[in-house]
Amino acid sequence: MPTYEYECKKCAHSFELFQSMSDEPVKICPKCGGDVRRLINGGAGVIYKGTGFYSTDKAAQAAAKKSADVKKSADSPCASCPHSDGASACPEKAAG
């Protein structure tokens, strides 16, 4: 059940309530009996639990592509150069 924050328009008393999403919002301040308004809060962040992503997720596909790129660059004539495409010599090594 979510926690809702309320604030009294009359006395500025703020309080929190655990309510179901289908419950009606509180309209009366428990302290002074004045009108209250429900505040918008940031909520909680998403918490992922478990062993990780599925093979159909974008993260797994990106990791597989990165792994393939690393293997391809290791097979090129200049493995440490980002300019190397495997077809020609590295322009940085030719200059130095």
N, C-alpha and C positions, 0 to 999 in steps of 0.2 A: 504494500500500500504506500502511495506517495505521501510525502510530508508537504503540507501547504502552509505558507506564511500569511498571516493577516496583520493588519494595522488599523487601529481605531482612528477614525477621522476627528473625533472629539478630543480624546486624551492622549493620542499618539502611542498608546500601549500596543506593543507588538507581541505576537504569540504564534506558535506553530501547532498544527493539528495533523495527526495521522488520519487520513480519510480515504475512502474508496473513491475512485475516479467518477463513479456514478452518484456519489452523495452530493446534495445541494451545498453550495458555499455558505459559510457562516455569515450572518448578517448583523449580529448583535455582539458588542464587546462584553466579555465576561467580567471586566473590571468596573466599567461605568454605565454600560447599557447603551452606549452610542453606536452609530453606524460604523461598520468596518469595511475595509476593502481587501481583496486578496492580492498579494504582491506576486510579481513574477520573479522567480529566482533562477539561477543558472542551472540548477539541477546537478546531478552527478555525472561524471564522465563515464564513458563506456569501459567496462572491464571485461577483457577477454580471458577466458579460462580454458584450459585444455592443452592438447599437445601441439597445436599450431594450425596452419592453414591446410585446406584440401588441395589436391592436385589441380582442381579446376579454377582455383583462385588466381587472380592477376599476379599476386606476389610470387607464387610458385613459377608462373610462366616467365616473369622477369628474371628470377634467379637462374632458370634454365638457360635463358638467352645470354645472361652475363657469363655463365660457365662456358657456353659455346664460344663467346667472344674471346675469353681468356685462352682457350685451347687454340683458337685460330691465330691469335697473336703470338703464341709460343711457337707455332709452326712457321712463322714468317722469318725472313732473313735478319731482321732487327727486332727481337722480341720486346725490347724495352721502349721502342719508339712508337708513339701514337700515329705517326705519319705513314708507317709501313703498311702497305696493302698486300704484300707478298709477291707482287709482280716486279717491283723495281727496288733499287737500293735506297736506303734512308737518306733524305736530303741533308739532314744534320750531320751524319757521318761523312758524307762527301765533302761538306764544307770544312770540317775539322780535321 
